[in-house]
Amino acid sequence: MDLYQIICIILGGVVVLQFVVLGFVNYKYTKMLNAMKNREVDNVQIKNGVRYTVDQTVLDEQGNVNISLSQKDVVLQMNKVEIVGIKNAVKPGKYTLLSTKGEDETFNIRVGSYVTEYHHNQSIVLAEGQEVTAVNCSVILR
């Protein structure tokens, strides 16, 4: 074997390796796209760039968390302090807490200076002037 044949064999191996890597990346990408398509729900309305589901149930038939955003819902973003007030986004009153992560059924919320663990579909009463913060994940107030 001369040098030319050795270089051709090495370059051929590199090309084969590139095809294997591209095939693997393509497989992972299509698997991710299919998983995203399976998570989408039916009966979705889009208004002003926000997806709203018609289904308002908070648990499905198997008891799993069902995340749905309604028009009157308020999203508490993680580590963002919201002050409860009549003119603010969070109004005083009774709310149902919904987890924004399907796999997390419990989450922490700071009301005033105390952090408390809450569960998906648990109720909370917020008074005027209280500070509310979602601690470990974003939370929907319904």
C-alpha positions as CSV (number, residue, x, y, z in Angstrom):
1,M,0.0,0.0,0.0
2,D,1.3,3.4,-0.9
3,L,0.5,6.7,0.8
4,Y,-2.3,7.5,-1.6
5,Q,-4.3,4.4,-0.8
6,I,-3.9,5.0,3.0
7,I,-5.2,8.6,2.7
8,C,-8.2,7.4,0.6
9,I,-9.0,4.7,3.2
10,I,-8.8,7.3,6.1
11,L,-10.9,9.9,4.2
12,G,-13.5,7.1,3.4
13,G,-13.7,6.3,7.1
14,V,-14.2,9.9,8.0
15,V,-17.0,10.2,5.5
16,V,-18.7,7.1,6.8
17,L,-18.4,8.4,10.4
18,Q,-20.0,11.7,9.3
19,F,-22.9,9.9,7.8
20,V,-23.4,7.9,11.0
21,V,-23.3,11.1,13.2
22,L,-25.7,12.9,10.8
23,G,-28.1,9.9,10.9
24,F,-28.0,9.8,14.7
25,V,-28.6,13.6,15.0
26,N,-31.5,13.3,12.5
27,Y,-33.0,10.5,14.5
28,K,-32.8,12.4,17.8
29,Y,-34.3,15.6,16.1
30,T,-37.2,13.7,14.6
31,K,-37.9,12.0,17.9
32,M,-37.9,15.4,19.7
33,L,-40.3,16.8,17.1
34,N,-42.7,13.9,17.4
35,A,-42.7,14.2,21.2
36,M,-43.5,17.9,20.9
37,K,-46.4,17.1,18.4
38,N,-47.8,14.6,20.9
39,R,-47.9,17.2,23.7
40,E,-50.2,19.5,21.7
41,V,-53.9,19.4,22.6
42,D,-57.0,19.8,20.6
43,N,-59.5,22.6,20.8
44,V,-56.9,25.4,21.2
45,Q,-57.7,29.0,20.6
46,I,-55.0,31.5,19.9
47,K,-55.7,35.1,20.9
48,N,-53.0,37.9,20.8
49,G,-50.3,35.2,20.5
50,V,-51.4,33.3,23.6
51,R,-52.7,29.7,23.4
52,Y,-55.9,29.1,25.4
53,T,-57.4,25.6,25.8
54,V,-61.2,25.1,25.9
55,D,-60.8,22.4,28.5
56,Q,-60.7,23.9,32.0
57,T,-60.2,20.7,34.0
58,V,-57.1,20.6,36.2
59,L,-56.7,16.8,36.3
60,D,-57.2,14.3,33.5
61,E,-58.9,10.9,33.7
62,Q,-55.8,9.2,35.1
63,G,-55.2,11.9,37.7
64,N,-52.3,13.5,35.9
65,V,-51.8,17.3,36.0
66,N,-53.7,19.0,33.1
67,I,-52.2,22.4,32.4
68,S,-54.6,24.8,30.7
69,L,-54.5,28.6,30.5
70,S,-57.8,30.5,30.7
71,Q,-58.2,34.1,29.7
72,K,-58.6,35.3,33.3
73,D,-55.7,33.4,34.6
74,V,-52.6,35.1,36.1
75,V,-49.2,33.6,35.6
76,L,-46.8,34.0,38.6
77,Q,-43.4,33.9,37.1
78,M,-40.6,32.3,39.1
79,N,-38.8,34.7,41.4
80,K,-40.8,37.7,40.3
81,V,-42.6,39.6,43.1
82,E,-46.2,40.5,42.5
83,I,-48.1,42.8,44.9
84,V,-51.7,42.0,45.4
85,G,-53.9,45.1,44.6
86,I,-57.0,46.2,42.8
87,K,-55.1,48.0,40.1
88,N,-52.4,45.3,39.8
89,A,-52.3,42.0,37.8
90,V,-53.0,40.0,40.9
91,K,-56.3,41.1,42.5
92,P,-57.3,40.3,46.1
93,G,-59.4,37.2,46.4
94,K,-59.5,33.4,46.3
95,Y,-57.4,31.6,43.7
96,T,-56.8,28.0,42.6
97,L,-53.1,27.3,42.2
98,L,-52.1,25.3,39.1
99,S,-48.6,24.0,38.4
100,T,-47.1,25.0,35.0
101,K,-44.9,21.9,35.0
102,G,-46.8,18.7,34.3
103,E,-44.3,16.5,36.3
104,D,-44.3,18.8,39.4
105,E,-47.5,18.4,41.5
106,T,-46.0,20.4,44.4
107,F,-44.4,23.8,44.3
108,N,-43.4,26.6,46.8
109,I,-44.9,30.1,47.0
110,R,-43.8,33.0,49.1
111,V,-46.7,35.0,50.6
112,G,-45.4,37.9,52.5
113,S,-42.2,36.6,54.2
114,Y,-43.2,32.9,54.5
115,V,-42.6,30.2,52.0
116,T,-45.2,27.4,51.9
117,E,-45.5,24.2,49.8
118,Y,-48.7,24.0,47.8
119,H,-50.2,21.3,45.6
120,H,-51.7,21.5,42.1
121,N,-55.4,22.5,42.4
122,Q,-55.1,23.9,45.9
123,S,-56.8,27.1,46.9
124,I,-55.2,30.2,48.3
125,V,-56.7,33.5,49.6
126,L,-54.7,36.7,48.8
127,A,-55.3,40.0,50.6
128,E,-54.7,43.5,49.5
129,G,-51.0,44.6,49.8
130,Q,-49.5,41.1,50.1
131,E,-46.4,40.2,48.2
132,V,-46.6,36.9,46.3
133,T,-43.7,35.1,44.6
134,A,-43.4,31.7,42.9
135,V,-40.2,30.2,44.3
136,N,-39.3,27.0,42.4
137,C,-41.4,27.2,39.2
138,S,-44.0,29.4,37.5
139,V,-47.6,29.0,38.8
140,I,-51.0,29.8,37.3
141,L,-53.5,31.6,39.5
142,R,-57.1,30.8,38.4
